[in-house]
Amino acid sequence: TTLISVWSAPCCPFLYVLMPFSCLPVHSEELQVNQTEKLMLVNTGDALQVPDSFPKGPVLWFKGTGPHRELTYNFKGGIFPRVKEIGRTTKAGNTDFSIHISEISLADTGTYYRMKFKEGKPDKEFQPGPGTQVSVITPPSLPVVIGPLERARMGRTVNYSCMSYGGFPKNITLKRFRNGKEISSLQTHIVQMRDSNSYKIASTTEGALTLQDFHSYVSCDGNHLSLHYALQGNADLSKTILVPPNMTIFEHPISKNKVNVTCKAKKFYPHGIQLTWLKNGHVSQTDKTLTPTMSRDGLCAVHSSILVNRTNQGAVLTCQAEQDGRQEAAAKMTFWVSVYLGKSEK
């Protein structure tokens, strides 16, 4: 088996490959058509020339065999927009029935057979060639880096997957980087995609989230013989990390009967946060449009206040923080308001 790679150069839209075929005499009244079996590898968008030589007579080209084979070209006529003849088939004594297929795509992958027919009513199949197997070089898709489906708390180890689809042949490679430094993978799998000749590659790596990851990223480089440079996908680690807030509550007496209670949430990330006040377990006030301040380390702080009437019975106040739309990321603190101010508990 001969492997022939067909590459398209920037200066020419088509590139041709010619493989030798022969017509061999067997007996004085019998000719054997010899379509030398070959494997051809071509790029998408290129042109493919499938050559052959055999005796004069009706000839058709098919892709595949059996009842579901596809007619590729009929030298007697028909509409085949991407196929044209190479040989001078109208010339007496011609034995070159090669064809040229342009605008190759992945759908053109398959084995092509020429079929010699005997003239008759109708023409009858006489002898097929052994076939020319054509595989189409297809570049893989841009790698996609997928992190956790939900934000993870700082310090937790999380997995990142890098995936690329649709490449052929299967020698696709992925390299993983964290802030430009290459990291190893836990596992890498290359599998053939269903109902396709192309392949999917998936690679997984892991790492623990730290404070430095507010400005960090994970990248994945995909390489393939069809590419002149690596394709790269990126994931911003700041979109993965979650830091719950530290909560404090303190009071500011306004008058003899009123107290202003302030709740401060600090050292949290991301900046989106909602603070809700509960009085004796019932929602009293919700602040959704808070504007946090950010420190140099990337963490945020925000505060909310509520005015409380002084009572002899006292009241239990709870300041509850909700992050990233998840209640489980909340932090709470309870404050007693009574005639004896200044008492607080968590």
C-alpha positions in Angstrom: 0.0 0.0 0.0 1.3 3.4 -0.9 0.5 6.5 1.1 0.3 9.7 -0.9 -0.3 13.0 0.9 -1.8 15.8 -1.2 -1.2 19.3 0.1 -2.5 22.6 -1.2 0.1 25.4 -1.6 -1.0 29.0 -1.0 -0.2 29.9 -4.6 -2.2 27.2 -6.4 -5.9 26.2 -5.6 -5.5 22.6 -6.8 -2.8 20.0 -6.6 -2.8 16.8 -8.7 -1.5 13.3 -7.9 -1.2 10.7 -10.7 -0.7 7.0 -9.8 0.3 4.5 -12.6 -2.3 2.0 -13.7 -2.0 -0.7 -16.4 -4.0 -2.7 -18.8 -2.7 -6.3 -18.8 -3.3 -8.9 -21.6 -4.4 -12.3 -20.3 -5.5 -14.2 -23.5 -5.9 -13.1 -27.1 -9.6 -12.3 -26.5 -9.5 -11.3 -22.9 -8.1 -8.2 -21.2 -7.7 -7.7 -17.5 -8.3 -4.2 -16.0 -5.7 -3.5 -13.4 -6.7 -0.6 -11.0 -3.7 -0.7 -8.6 -5.0 -0.3 -5.1 -3.8 2.9 -3.5 -4.5 5.0 -0.4 -4.8 8.7 -1.1 -4.8 11.4 1.6 -6.1 14.8 0.6 -6.9 18.1 2.3 -10.5 19.5 2.4 -11.0 22.0 -0.4 -8.3 20.4 -2.6 -8.8 18.6 -5.8 -8.5 14.8 -6.3 -7.5 13.1 -9.5 -8.3 9.4 -9.5 -6.4 7.8 -12.4 -7.0 4.6 -14.3 -6.2 2.9 -17.6 -8.1 0.0 -19.2 -9.6 -1.1 -22.6 -12.1 0.7 -24.7 -15.7 0.4 -23.6 -18.4 1.8 -21.3 -16.9 2.9 -18.0 -18.4 4.2 -14.8 -16.9 5.3 -11.5 -18.6 4.5 -8.1 -17.9 5.3 -4.5 -18.5 2.2 -2.4 -19.9 -1.2 -3.5 -23.1 -3.0 -3.3 -26.7 -1.7 -3.7 -25.9 1.5 -1.9 -22.9 2.5 -3.9 -22.8 6.1 -5.2 -22.3 6.9 -8.9 -19.3 9.3 -9.1 -19.0 9.7 -12.8 -20.4 8.3 -16.1 -18.3 8.8 -19.2 -21.5 8.4 -21.3 -23.0 11.6 -19.8 -24.8 13.1 -16.9 -24.4 16.0 -14.5 -21.4 15.8 -12.2 -20.5 19.4 -11.3 -17.3 18.6 -9.4 -16.0 15.8 -11.6 -14.3 16.0 -15.0 -12.5 13.6 -17.3 -8.7 13.6 -17.5 -8.0 11.3 -20.5 -9.0 12.0 -24.1 -11.9 9.5 -24.0 -13.2 10.4 -27.4 -10.0 9.6 -29.1 -9.7 6.2 -30.7 -7.6 3.7 -28.7 -7.8 5.8 -25.5 -7.2 3.7 -22.4 -7.1 6.6 -19.9 -10.3 7.1 -18.0 -8.9 9.0 -15.0 -11.2 11.5 -13.3 -10.6 14.8 -11.4 -12.8 15.7 -8.4 -12.6 19.3 -7.1 -13.6 20.9 -3.8 -13.0 17.8 -1.7 -14.8 17.6 1.6 -15.0 15.0 4.4 -18.0 13.5 2.7 -15.8 12.4 -0.2 -14.0 9.9 2.1 -14.4 6.4 0.8 -13.1 3.8 -1.7 -13.6 4.6 -5.4 -14.1 1.8 -8.0 -14.1 2.0 -11.7 -16.5 -0.5 -13.4 -16.0 -1.8 -16.9 -19.2 -2.6 -18.8 -19.9 -4.8 -21.8 -22.0 -3.1 -24.4 -25.5 -4.5 -24.6 -29.1 -3.8 -24.0 -28.6 -2.9 -21.3 -24.9 -2.7 -20.7 -23.7 -5.4 -18.3 -21.0 -5.1 -15.6 -17.8 -6.8 -16.9 -15.1 -6.2 -14.3 -14.4 -3.8 -11.4 -11.1 -2.4 -10.3 -9.9 -3.3 -6.8 -10.5 0.3 -5.6 -8.7 3.5 -4.6 -9.2 4.4 -1.0 -9.4 8.1 -0.4 -9.1 9.7 3.1 -9.6 13.4 3.5 -7.3 15.4 5.9 -9.6 17.5 8.1 -8.4 20.0 10.7 -9.9 19.6 14.2 -12.1 22.3 15.7 -10.8 25.0 18.0 -10.0 23.4 21.4 -12.6 24.2 24.1 -11.6 24.3 27.7 -14.4 23.3 30.1 -14.2 23.9 33.8 -16.5 23.1 36.7 -20.2 23.6 36.1 -20.4 25.7 39.3 -18.0 28.0 41.0 -15.8 26.1 43.5 -14.5 27.4 46.9 -10.9 28.6 47.0 -8.5 25.7 48.0 -10.7 23.1 46.3 -9.1 20.9 43.5 -11.1 21.1 40.3 -10.9 19.4 36.9 -10.6 21.1 33.5 -11.3 19.3 30.3 -10.0 20.3 26.8 -11.9 18.9 23.8 -11.4 19.2 20.0 -13.6 17.6 17.3 -13.6 16.6 13.7 -9.9 15.9 12.9 -8.6 13.3 10.5 -6.3 11.5 10.7 -6.3 10.7 14.4 -2.8 11.9 15.3 -4.2 15.0 17.1 -2.3 16.2 20.2 -3.3 18.5 23.0 -1.0 20.4 25.4 -2.3 22.1 28.5 -0.9 25.2 30.2 -1.6 27.2 33.3 -0.4 30.8 33.0 1.8 29.7 30.1 3.5 26.9 32.1 2.8 23.4 30.7 1.0 21.0 33.0 0.4 17.3 32.7 -2.9 15.6 32.0 -4.7 13.1 34.1 -6.0 11.2 31.0 -6.4 11.7 27.3 -8.8 9.8 25.0 -9.0 9.8 21.2 -12.2 8.2 19.8 -13.8 8.0 16.4 -17.0 10.1 16.2 -20.2 8.2 15.5 -21.2 8.0 11.8 -18.0 9.8 10.8 -14.4 9.1 9.8 -13.2 12.0 12.0 -12.0 11.8 15.6 -12.6 13.6 18.9 -9.8 14.1 21.4 -10.5 14.9 25.1 -7.9 15.6 27.8 -8.4 16.2 31.5 -6.2 18.0 34.0 -6.7 19.3 37.6 -5.5 22.0 39.9 -6.2 23.6 43.3 -7.7 27.1 43.3 -5.6 29.8 45.0 -5.9 33.6 45.5 -3.6 34.1 42.5 -6.2 32.5 40.3 -8.2 35.8 40.1 -5.8 36.7 37.3 -5.0 33.2 36.0 -6.0 31.2 33.0 -5.8 27.6 31.7 -5.1 27.2 28.0 -5.1 24.2 25.6 -3.1 24.0 22.4 -4.3 21.6 19.7 -1.9 20.4 17.0 -2.6 18.4 13.8 -0.8 17.7 10.5 -3.4 19.8 8.7 -2.5 22.9 10.7 0.4 25.3 10.1 0.1 26.6 13.7 -1.5 25.3 16.9 -5.1 26.2 17.7 -5.7 27.5 21.3 -8.6 27.5 23.7 -8.6 29.4 27.0 -10.5 29.4 30.3 -10.4 32.3 32.8 -9.9 30.8 36.3 -11.6 33.9 37.9 -14.9 32.5 36.5 -14.4 29.3 38.5 -13.3 30.5 41.9 -15.7 31.4 44.8 -14.6 32.9 48.1 -17.4 33.2 50.7 -17.6 36.5 52.7 -16.6 37.1 56.3 -19.6 38.6 58.1 -19.7 41.2 60.9 -22.6 43.2 62.4 -22.3 46.4 64.5 -24.7 49.0 65.8 -25.0 52.8 65.7 -27.6 54.3 68.1 -29.7 56.9 66.4 -31.9 57.9 69.2 -33.3 56.6 72.5 -35.6 54.2 70.7 -33.9 53.6 67.4 -30.7 51.7 66.4 -29.0 51.6 63.0 -27.6 48.1 62.5 -24.9 47.6 59.8 -23.9 44.3 58.3 -20.5 44.1 56.5 -19.5 41.4 54.1 -15.8 41.4 53.2 -13.1 39.3 51.5 -15.4 37.6 49.1 -15.4 36.9 45.3 -17.0 37.3 42.8 -18.3 40.8 43.4 -22.0 39.9 42.8 -23.7 39.5 46.2 -27.1 40.0 47.8 -27.6 40.8 51.5 -30.9 40.0 53.1 -32.1 41.0 56.6 -34.4 38.7 58.5 -36.2 39.7 61.7 -37.2 36.8 63.9 -36.8 34.6 60.8 -38.9 36.7 58.5 -37.5 38.7 55.6 -37.4 42.4 56.5 -35.2 43.9 53.8 -33.2 42.7 50.8 -30.4 44.7 49.1 -29.7 43.5 45.6 -28.0 46.5 44.0 -25.0 46.9 46.3 -21.8 48.4 44.9 -18.8 46.6 46.4 -15.3 47.9 46.8 -12.3 45.8 45.6 -9.0 45.5 47.4 -5.6 44.9 45.7 -5.8 41.2 46.3 -9.0 41.1 44.1 -11.4 40.4 47.0 -14.5 42.6 47.6 -16.3 44.2 50.5 -19.8 45.6 50.8 -22.2 46.7 53.6 -25.9 47.1 54.2 -27.8 48.8 57.1 -31.2 48.5 58.6 -33.1 50.8 61.1 -34.4 48.8 64.1 -36.8 50.0 66.9 -35.6 49.4 70.4 -38.0 47.0 72.2 -38.2 45.4 75.7 -38.7 42.0 74.2 -35.7 42.2 71.9 -35.5 40.8 68.3 -33.3 38.4 66.5 -31.7 40.0 63.3 -30.0 37.8 60.8 -27.8 39.2 57.9 -27.7 36.7 55.2 -25.3 36.8 52.1 -26.2 35.1 48.9 -23.5 34.6 46.2 -23.7 33.4 42.6 -27.4 32.7 43.1 -26.7 29.9 45.6 -28.0 29.9 49.1 -25.4 27.4 50.2 -22.7 30.1 49.7 -24.4 32.3 52.3 -23.0 33.4 55.7 -25.1 34.5 58.6 -24.8 36.4 61.9 -27.5 37.1 64.5 -27.8 40.3 66.5 -30.0 40.9 69.5 -31.7 44.3 69.9 -33.0 45.0 73.4 -32.9 47.5 76.1 -29.3 46.2 76.7 -27.5 47.2 73.5 -24.1 45.9 72.4 -24.9 42.2 72.7 -24.3 40.2 69.6 -23.8 36.6 68.7 -23.0 34.6 65.6 
